[in-house]
Amino acid sequence: MSASITQNSNILKNKSVGYYNNSSPLKFFYSNIDLTKDVKPNDVVVKVKAAALNPVDALLYSLANPIPVLNKFNNKLNIFGCDYAGEIVEVGSNIQKLKNYKVGDLVNGVLGVNPLQLSKQGSLTYYLIIDVLKNKENISKLSTLPLDISKNLEFHDKFVIASSWPLVFQTAYLMLYGHGQVPSTLKPGATILVFGAATAVGNALVQIAKNELKVSKVVGTCSSYSIENRDTQIHSAFDHLIPYDDPTTSVKDHILEYIKKESINHNGKFDLIADCVGSSDVVDIPEQVLNNNKTSHYATLVGDNKFNYNSATLIDFMKQWKIAKRIILRRKCLNNYSYSLDMLRGKEDAMILANKMISQGTYIPRIDSVYDLDNFQAAVTRLSSSKAKGKVVITIDD
Ligand SMILES: NC(=O)c1ccc[n+]([C@@H]2O[C@H](COP(=O)([O-])OP(=O)(O)OC[C@H]3O[C@@H](n4cnc5c(N)ncnc54)[C@H](OP(=O)(O)O)[C@@H]3O)[C@@H](O)[C@H]2O)c1
C-alpha cells in the first residue's frame, strides 16, 4: 500500500481505466482519494488486486451517450469493469454496521450496473470505495478452491479466481433459481437446454445445475470448433453438445432431432431453456421444446439476437420489441410457457452458494486469459472477440 500513499498518509493515489463517452478512447485517469473526506461511514476502501471483464462493460461503453450532442451536457467519467477482488485497506466509522469487515479482509464482488447512471464506478482501478450496506448482496469475503484443485489450474492466483465469478455466477443463479423452479422442477430427472455452452455464464450454470441441483441432463449449443476441442473448451458436465454453425442442419432441427431421439426414454423435452447468447432458434416453438406449460420456463439474458459488444446501438435494443410482447403474454397464469428477459440483480444467497461451492471445489470458474493493467487494451480486445473461453481477468498491482 505504501507506494500509493503520498506524504500525507490520508491520501491514496488512484489510477483507473475509464471513458467519458463512446467517442473518447479508454485510457488511464488519475485522482486522489482523501480518506478523511471521501470515505463515508458505511464505506470500505478496497485495494483492487484483480478485475474481470464482462460483455456488459463493453456494451455500456458502446452505449455511453449515443447522441453526440448530449456529450456537451454530460461529460462524466465512467470507469470500466464490474467484477473485482482485493483487500480492505480502510473501514468507515459506522463500526457497528460494518462489524463483519476489517482492514486486511480479502473480499470480492460485483459493482451494480445501471445503464442510466451518468457516472459509473468501475473495477479497473487501484482503489474502490464501496458502501457495504447498499451492496450487501454483491460483496463477500472471498473463498479459495481446495489446494489439490487450484494447484492444477493454469491460472490459480486467489484474486484472479475470486474476481472471475461474481457477475456470471449471480446471473446463472438467477436463471436457475429466479423462476420458482427450485426445488419443485429443477431436481434429479430435470433437463436443461443452454444456448451458449462455452459462455462463462453457461459454465457456471452447468456446474450449479449438475453439482448442486443434481439435474439429470444439460444440453448446450456451441461452435463446431468447441465441440471438436471439447476437452479444453467446454465443461465436461454438459451431456450433449449441438453445433450452431452446422451448414447442413439448423440449430432448431438439431434440437428437435435430439428431443425425438430422447423421447424413447422420456418425453425428451426440457424443463428450462437458458439462453446465454441471444438466440431465436426455438423461441417461437416453446411447446415443441419445453416439457410442461405450467412448470417449464424460457429465460434469456440477451433476447433474440446476439449483440456485437463493440458497436451496439440503442436501435439494436429497439429491434428486440418482440421480447416485450412475449414477456406480457407468455405466463404460467395465462396457461402459456413462461418467458423472461433476466437482468442481473444481486442475491446474497448466490454469493453464499458460490463461496460454498468454491471451497468444496464443486464450482471451478474458468479463466480464459490474464493481463496486467498496462495491457488493458489487449484484454478488452479479447473480451470483444466473443471467443473467450471463460473470464478475461486483469491483475492490478501499483
Ligand atoms: N442480462 C444480464 O444481466 C446478463 C448478465 C451476464 C451476461 N449477459 C449476457 O450474456 C451473454 C454471455 O455472457 P458471458 O460473459 O457468459 O459471455 P462470454 O463468456 O464472453 O461468451 C463467449 C463465448 O460465447 C460463445 N458463443 C459465441 N457466439 C455463440 C453463439 N451464436 N451460440 C452459442 N455460443 C456462442 C463462444 O464460444 P464458441 O467458440 O463455442 O462459439 C465464446 O467462447 C453476453 O451477451 C452478455 O452480455 C447478460
PDBQT file of the ligand as one rigid body, heavy atoms in Angstrom, charges set to zero:
ROOT
HETATM    1  N1  LIG A 401     -28.881  -9.854 -18.696  1.00  0.00    +0.000 N 
HETATM    2  C1  LIG A 401     -27.860  -9.880 -17.857  1.00  0.00    +0.000 C 
HETATM    3  O1  LIG A 401     -27.949  -9.409 -16.699  1.00  0.00    +0.000 OA
HETATM    4  C2  LIG A 401     -26.569 -10.521 -18.295  1.00  0.00    +0.000 A 
HETATM    5  C3  LIG A 401     -25.618 -10.931 -17.332  1.00  0.00    +0.000 A 
HETATM    6  C4  LIG A 401     -24.467 -11.594 -17.780  1.00  0.00    +0.000 A 
HETATM    7  C5  LIG A 401     -24.264 -11.804 -19.146  1.00  0.00    +0.000 A 
HETATM    8  N2  LIG A 401     -25.192 -11.345 -20.030  1.00  0.00    +0.000 N 
HETATM    9  C6  LIG A 401     -25.015 -11.571 -21.465  1.00  0.00    +0.000 C 
HETATM   10  O2  LIG A 401     -24.917 -12.970 -21.674  1.00  0.00    +0.000 OA
HETATM   11  C7  LIG A 401     -24.018 -13.239 -22.722  1.00  0.00    +0.000 C 
HETATM   12  C8  LIG A 401     -22.962 -14.220 -22.220  1.00  0.00    +0.000 C 
HETATM   13  O3  LIG A 401     -22.086 -13.569 -21.305  1.00  0.00    +0.000 OA
HETATM   14  P1  LIG A 401     -20.724 -14.300 -20.924  1.00  0.00    +0.000 P 
HETATM   15  O4  LIG A 401     -19.908 -13.361 -20.141  1.00  0.00    +0.000 OA
HETATM   16  O5  LIG A 401     -21.016 -15.623 -20.339  1.00  0.00    +0.000 OA
HETATM   17  O6  LIG A 401     -20.101 -14.481 -22.403  1.00  0.00    +0.000 OA
HETATM   18  P2  LIG A 401     -18.675 -14.931 -22.845  1.00  0.00    +0.000 P 
HETATM   19  O7  LIG A 401     -18.079 -15.858 -21.845  1.00  0.00    +0.000 OA
HETATM   20  O8  LIG A 401     -17.896 -13.738 -23.238  1.00  0.00    +0.000 OA
HETATM   21  O9  LIG A 401     -19.053 -15.764 -24.172  1.00  0.00    +0.000 OA
HETATM   22  C9  LIG A 401     -18.064 -16.107 -25.080  1.00  0.00    +0.000 C 
HETATM   23  C10 LIG A 401     -18.443 -17.432 -25.704  1.00  0.00    +0.000 C 
HETATM   24  O10 LIG A 401     -19.666 -17.302 -26.434  1.00  0.00    +0.000 OA
HETATM   25  C11 LIG A 401     -19.710 -18.379 -27.355  1.00  0.00    +0.000 C 
HETATM   26  N3  LIG A 401     -20.573 -18.033 -28.481  1.00  0.00    +0.000 N 
HETATM   27  C12 LIG A 401     -20.386 -17.011 -29.339  1.00  0.00    +0.000 A 
HETATM   28  N4  LIG A 401     -21.406 -16.993 -30.246  1.00  0.00    +0.000 NA
HETATM   29  C13 LIG A 401     -22.244 -18.013 -29.925  1.00  0.00    +0.000 A 
HETATM   30  C14 LIG A 401     -23.472 -18.499 -30.463  1.00  0.00    +0.000 A 
HETATM   31  N5  LIG A 401     -24.050 -17.917 -31.520  1.00  0.00    +0.000 N 
HETATM   32  N6  LIG A 401     -24.060 -19.575 -29.886  1.00  0.00    +0.000 NA
HETATM   33  C15 LIG A 401     -23.503 -20.173 -28.811  1.00  0.00    +0.000 A 
HETATM   34  N7  LIG A 401     -22.341 -19.753 -28.248  1.00  0.00    +0.000 NA
HETATM   35  C16 LIG A 401     -21.724 -18.690 -28.799  1.00  0.00    +0.000 A 
HETATM   36  C17 LIG A 401     -18.256 -18.580 -27.807  1.00  0.00    +0.000 C 
HETATM   37  O11 LIG A 401     -17.991 -19.973 -27.854  1.00  0.00    +0.000 OA
HETATM   38  P3  LIG A 401     -17.937 -20.773 -29.258  1.00  0.00    +0.000 P 
HETATM   39  O12 LIG A 401     -16.488 -20.737 -29.681  1.00  0.00    +0.000 OA
HETATM   40  O13 LIG A 401     -18.403 -22.132 -28.957  1.00  0.00    +0.000 OA
HETATM   41  O14 LIG A 401     -18.787 -20.009 -30.219  1.00  0.00    +0.000 OA
HETATM   42  C18 LIG A 401     -17.431 -17.891 -26.703  1.00  0.00    +0.000 C 
HETATM   43  O15 LIG A 401     -16.495 -18.740 -26.110  1.00  0.00    +0.000 OA
HETATM   44  C19 LIG A 401     -23.458 -11.888 -23.186  1.00  0.00    +0.000 C 
HETATM   45  O16 LIG A 401     -24.191 -11.452 -24.308  1.00  0.00    +0.000 OA
HETATM   46  C20 LIG A 401     -23.725 -10.983 -22.010  1.00  0.00    +0.000 C 
HETATM   47  O17 LIG A 401     -23.873  -9.631 -22.380  1.00  0.00    +0.000 OA
HETATM   48  C21 LIG A 401     -26.328 -10.715 -19.641  1.00  0.00    +0.000 A 
ENDROOT
TORSDOF 0
